[in-house]
């Protein structure tokens, strides 16, 4: 496919800063990602549809590997998972962290080495643990005291399983209350301050079939400042020193989780990865030196920062409604394919594509098609004043926590995922259809 690209100088490419690096301007208001016209994707595969730039995903995986040499980088599968994503992550040298038997089995059946997988979850089901042990998962992160006996019993007296302990370090960080996981007032982990983490460590060490390889913490999501990670790391190193003093063991691994923030709109802050890597490593070496600890192997778990900026969502405008001073632009998707704005107020920057408008800007709210007043995809955004039904809207930074959190609300069906790379487009995940809903409904 041949694409005529307009001059960046003539058009001003600064507003494409949050788009995949492969994004190119086309004549007549079009955009291409991965060498493929987004308008052509919408026409060929219908809307709503998700576009995922394979080259952007792979590039971000490599950036993490280069920023954290000597560390284990595990992609957080909950952000988005498919068989192709599993292959890309594996080929780029990353591990995986998963949160369910479903994610685990998809990864392993797609060929991912189970020993490079970490299983998380605050309430692991019997099926989760059975799958983890049957498939030989590399680490199970213990999130609560009851899991210790359950895992030990499932492993059996002759078995062996490597585990970690998820610690709550008492650090508040993250873009919204609902995604802050480093404090005492949420469901994850074992407390550092009340002795819960230390007690769990002692119990695990009393189970010979469980091998405690290290500590884990995850302080939140969409974090754009390095400082909370440094505070958490100091507290984790302090706990590792106390474990050494109490039990005589030096834990070889420290997992600092993920939550690395990205920009969803031009001008928003993002976590500086090189600064994080440099300062984490310096803090780890300094802290371990002061405590006379062997420096543990560092693990990190980015998800959103790997796949989020690689995705673009495409919607067709169905209606434009003027209500008083408000303008509502309704599209053919909504909270069934992206519940994040309704859940915790995420803000996006949709863009008209496929035609060049000479109209002035107008503040509008992009809403979905669902029977909820809260079905809003983008509130108070600038769109051309002549936007009308049939227009295409493209929403960048749509790769993470959208399709993975999608639902069957109103039986609309979840969108397809289309991979683009070097001028070619292919279906990764097909569109959910009415037949899919009918096949699941077996009652009479």
DAJO-V501998 format. One record per residue. N is the residue number from 1. RES is the residue in one small letter. OMEGA is omega in degrees with one decimal (* if undefined). NEAR is the number of other C-alpha atoms within 8 Angstrom. Layout:
<<N;RES;OMEGA;NEAR> <N;RES;OMEGA;NEAR>>
//
This chain:
<<1;x;179.4;6> <2;x;-177.8;3> <3;x;174.3;6> <4;x;-174.1;6> <5;x;177.1;8> <6;x;-179.3;10> <7;x;175.5;7> <8;x;-179.2;8> <9;x;-176.2;6> <10;x;-172.7;6> <11;x;-180.0;7> <12;x;-172.6;7> <13;x;-173.7;8> <14;x;-178.3;5> <15;x;174.1;7> <16;x;-174.2;8> <17;x;-178.2;7> <18;x;-179.8;12> <19;x;174.7;10> <20;x;-176.9;11> <21;x;-179.0;5> <22;x;-175.1;10> <23;x;179.9;12> <24;x;175.4;10> <25;x;177.1;12> <26;x;175.0;12> <27;x;173.7;8> <28;x;173.6;7> <29;x;-179.5;12> <30;x;173.9;14> <31;x;172.9;13> <32;x;174.2;13> <33;x;-177.8;13> <34;x;179.9;14> <35;x;-177.5;15> <36;x;178.4;15> <37;x;178.1;10> <38;x;176.9;11> <39;x;177.7;11> <40;x;177.0;8> <41;x;179.8;11> <42;x;-179.7;12> <43;x;-175.9;8> <44;x;-173.1;6> <45;x;-177.9;8> <46;x;-179.5;8> <47;x;-7.8;12> <48;x;-178.9;13> <49;x;176.3;14> <50;x;177.5;14> <51;x;-177.6;12> <52;x;-177.3;12> <53;x;-178.1;14> <54;x;-179.4;12> <55;x;177.6;9> <56;x;177.8;13> <57;x;-178.5;12> <58;x;179.2;11> <59;x;179.3;8> <60;x;173.2;11> <61;x;-179.8;13> <62;x;177.7;9> <63;x;177.8;8> <64;x;-179.5;10> <65;x;-179.4;12> <66;x;-179.0;7> <67;x;-176.3;9> <68;x;177.2;10> <69;x;-179.5;6> <70;x;177.0;6> <71;x;173.5;10> <72;x;178.1;11> <73;x;-180.0;13> <74;x;176.8;13> <75;x;179.6;13> <76;x;-170.7;13> <77;x;-177.3;12> <78;x;179.1;11> <79;x;173.6;13> <80;x;-179.3;13> <81;x;170.9;10> <82;x;-179.8;9> <83;x;177.9;10> <84;x;178.9;7> <85;x;176.5;9> <86;x;-178.0;12> <87;x;-179.2;11> <88;x;-178.3;11> <89;x;179.9;13> <90;x;-177.7;10> <91;x;178.6;7> <92;x;171.4;9> <93;x;178.8;8> <94;x;168.0;13> <95;x;180.0;12> <96;x;161.7;12> <97;x;-175.6;13> <98;x;-175.6;13> <99;x;-177.6;11> <100;x;174.1;11> <101;x;179.6;11> <102;x;178.3;6> <103;x;-178.2;12> <104;x;-176.1;14> <105;x;176.2;9> <106;x;-178.8;10> <107;x;-176.2;11> <108;x;178.8;11> <109;x;174.8;7> <110;x;173.9;9> <111;x;-178.5;7> <112;x;-179.3;11> <113;x;-176.1;7> <114;x;-179.3;10> <115;x;177.6;8> <116;x;-178.1;10> <117;x;174.6;15> <118;x;178.6;12> <119;x;177.2;14> <120;x;172.3;13> <121;x;178.6;9> <122;x;-179.5;9> <123;x;-177.6;5> <124;x;-179.7;10> <125;x;173.6;6> <126;x;178.5;6> <127;x;177.9;8> <128;x;-177.2;10> <129;x;178.3;12> <130;x;179.4;9> <131;x;-179.4;11> <132;x;-178.0;13> <133;x;179.7;10> <134;x;-176.0;6> <135;x;177.2;8> <136;x;-179.5;8> <137;x;-174.4;13> <138;x;-179.0;11> <139;x;167.3;12> <140;x;179.9;13> <141;x;-179.9;13> <142;x;-172.8;13> <143;x;-178.6;15> <144;x;-174.6;10> <145;x;-177.3;8> <146;x;-178.1;6> <147;x;-175.2;9> <148;x;180.0;12> <149;x;-179.5;8> <150;x;-178.6;8> <151;x;179.6;9> <152;x;179.1;12> <153;x;-179.6;8> <154;x;178.0;8> <155;x;-179.2;12> <156;x;-174.1;8> <157;x;-178.7;7> <158;x;-175.7;6> <159;x;-179.0;7> <160;x;177.5;8> <161;x;175.0;12> <162;x;-178.9;11> <163;x;171.4;13> <164;x;177.1;13> <165;x;176.4;16> <166;x;-174.7;15> <167;x;172.5;13> <168;x;-172.7;17> <169;x;179.8;14> <170;x;179.5;11> <171;x;179.3;11> <172;x;179.8;11> <173;x;178.1;12> <174;x;-173.6;13> <175;x;-177.8;9> <176;x;-179.6;7> <177;x;-175.0;6> <178;x;178.8;5> <179;x;173.7;10> <180;x;-170.7;14> <181;x;-177.0;14> <182;x;-177.7;14> <183;x;-173.8;12> <184;x;-169.6;7> <185;x;177.8;4> <186;x;-164.7;6> <187;x;-170.4;6> <188;x;163.2;9> <189;x;-178.6;13> <190;x;-170.0;13> <191;x;172.8;13> <192;x;-172.1;13> <193;x;-177.3;7> <194;x;177.3;5> <195;x;-178.6;8> <196;x;-179.8;10> <197;x;179.8;12> <198;x;179.2;9> <199;x;178.6;8> <200;x;178.0;13> <201;x;-179.8;10> <202;x;-179.7;9> <203;x;179.4;9> <204;x;179.9;11> <205;x;175.6;10> <206;x;178.3;6> <207;x;-173.5;8> <208;x;-179.5;6> <209;x;177.2;12> <210;x;178.2;12> <211;x;178.8;11> <212;x;-176.3;12> <213;x;-178.8;10> <214;x;-179.5;12> <215;x;-179.8;14> <216;x;168.2;13> <217;x;176.5;14> <218;x;-168.0;12> <219;x;179.8;18> <220;x;-177.9;14> <221;x;-179.9;14> <222;x;178.8;11> <223;x;-176.5;13> <224;x;-177.8;11> <225;x;-179.6;7> <226;x;-169.4;11> <227;x;180.0;6> <228;x;177.9;10> <229;x;-179.9;10> <230;x;177.4;11> <231;x;179.8;9> <232;x;-178.8;13> <233;x;178.5;12> <234;x;-178.8;11> <235;x;177.5;9> <236;x;177.2;10> <237;x;176.7;11> <238;x;177.9;9> <239;x;178.1;9> <240;x;177.2;11> <241;x;178.1;11> <242;x;176.6;8> <243;x;176.6;12> <244;x;-177.7;11> <245;x;-176.4;8> <246;x;-171.1;6> <247;x;177.8;7> <248;x;179.3;7> <249;x;175.8;7> <250;x;-177.5;10> <251;x;-173.1;12> <252;x;-175.0;10> <253;x;174.2;11> <254;x;-178.3;12> <255;x;-178.0;12> <256;x;174.3;13> <257;x;-178.0;12> <258;x;-179.4;12> <259;x;-174.7;15> <260;x;-172.4;13> <261;x;177.4;13> <262;x;178.5;13> <263;x;176.3;11> <264;x;178.0;11> <265;x;179.3;9> <266;x;178.7;9> <267;x;178.5;5> <268;x;179.0;7> <269;x;173.5;8> <270;x;178.5;10> <271;x;177.8;12> <272;x;-171.5;9> <273;x;-178.9;8> <274;x;177.7;7> <275;x;177.8;8> <276;x;-177.3;10> <277;x;-177.6;10> <278;x;-175.0;8> <279;x;175.0;10> <280;x;-178.2;11> <281;x;179.9;8> <282;x;179.9;8> <283;x;179.8;11> <284;x;-179.7;12> <285;x;-179.3;9> <286;x;-178.7;8> <287;x;179.2;10> <288;x;176.9;12> <289;x;179.6;10> <290;x;-178.9;7> <291;x;-177.3;8> <292;x;177.3;6> <293;x;168.1;9> <294;x;-178.0;8> <295;x;-179.0;9> <296;x;174.2;8> <297;x;-177.4;10> <298;x;173.0;11> <299;x;173.1;13> <300;x;-171.3;12> <301;x;177.6;15> <302;x;174.5;14> <303;x;179.3;16> <304;x;-175.0;16> <305;x;176.4;11> <306;x;-170.1;12> <307;x;-176.1;15> <308;x;-177.7;15> <309;x;-179.5;17> <310;x;-175.0;16> <311;x;174.4;16> <312;x;175.4;14> <313;x;179.3;12> <314;x;179.5;15> <315;x;172.8;13> <316;x;177.2;13> <317;x;178.9;15> <318;x;-176.4;11> <319;x;172.6;9> <320;x;-174.4;12> <321;x;175.9;7> <322;x;-180.0;8> <323;x;-174.1;7> <324;x;178.2;4> <325;x;-176.7;5> <326;x;173.6;9> <327;x;178.7;11> <328;x;177.5;12> <329;x;-175.9;13> <330;x;-177.1;12> <331;x;-172.7;14> <332;x;172.4;12> <333;x;178.5;11> <334;x;-171.8;15> <335;x;175.8;15> <336;x;176.7;14> <337;x;175.0;13> <338;x;-179.7;13> <339;x;-170.4;12> <340;x;177.3;11> <341;x;179.5;13> <342;x;-176.9;12> <343;x;-176.7;6> <344;x;165.3;8> <345;x;179.1;7> <346;x;-178.7;7> <347;x;-177.7;10> <348;x;179.6;11> <349;x;179.4;10> <350;x;-174.6;10> <351;x;173.1;8> <352;x;176.6;12> <353;x;174.6;13> <354;x;172.8;11> <355;x;178.6;8> <356;x;-179.9;8> <357;x;174.7;7> <358;x;180.0;5> <359;x;176.2;7> <360;x;-179.6;6> <361;x;176.8;8> <362;x;176.8;8> <363;x;-177.4;10> <364;x;175.1;13> <365;x;179.6;14> <366;x;-176.8;14> <367;x;179.1;13> <368;x;-173.9;13> <369;x;-171.4;10> <370;x;-174.7;10> <371;x;177.8;6> <372;x;175.7;5> <373;x;179.8;5> <374;x;-180.0;5> <375;x;-177.3;13> <376;x;178.9;14> <377;x;-178.8;15> <378;x;-177.7;13> <379;x;171.2;9> <380;x;178.3;8> <381;x;179.9;11> <382;x;175.1;8> <383;x;178.6;11> <384;x;-177.0;12> <385;x;-178.8;8> <386;x;179.5;6> <387;x;-172.7;8> <388;x;177.9;9> <389;x;-176.8;9> <390;x;177.2;7> <391;x;175.6;11> <392;x;172.0;12> <393;x;176.1;12> <394;x;-179.3;12> <395;x;179.7;12> <396;x;179.3;14> <397;x;-174.1;15> <398;x;-174.3;14> <399;x;-172.1;17> <400;x;171.7;14> <401;x;172.8;14> <402;x;177.8;12> <403;x;-179.1;12> <404;x;178.8;10> <405;x;-175.4;9> <406;x;-176.8;12> <407;x;176.3;8> <408;x;-175.8;9> <409;x;-177.5;8> <410;x;-178.0;6> <411;x;179.9;7> <412;x;-177.8;8> <413;x;-178.7;12> <414;x;-175.6;13> <415;x;172.1;13> <416;x;172.9;14> <417;x;-177.6;13> <418;x;175.7;13> <419;x;174.5;12> <420;x;180.0;16> <421;x;174.7;12> <422;x;173.6;7> <423;x;-179.7;9> <424;x;178.0;10> <425;x;177.5;10> <426;x;-178.7;7> <427;x;171.6;9> <428;x;-179.8;11> <429;x;-176.8;8> <430;x;178.6;8> <431;x;174.9;9> <432;x;-172.9;9> <433;x;175.3;8> <434;x;177.9;9> <435;x;176.1;6> <436;x;178.4;8> <437;x;-179.4;9> <438;x;-177.6;8> <439;x;178.2;7> <440;x;-176.4;6> <441;x;-172.8;6> <442;x;179.2;6> <443;x;179.6;3> <444;x;*;2>>
//
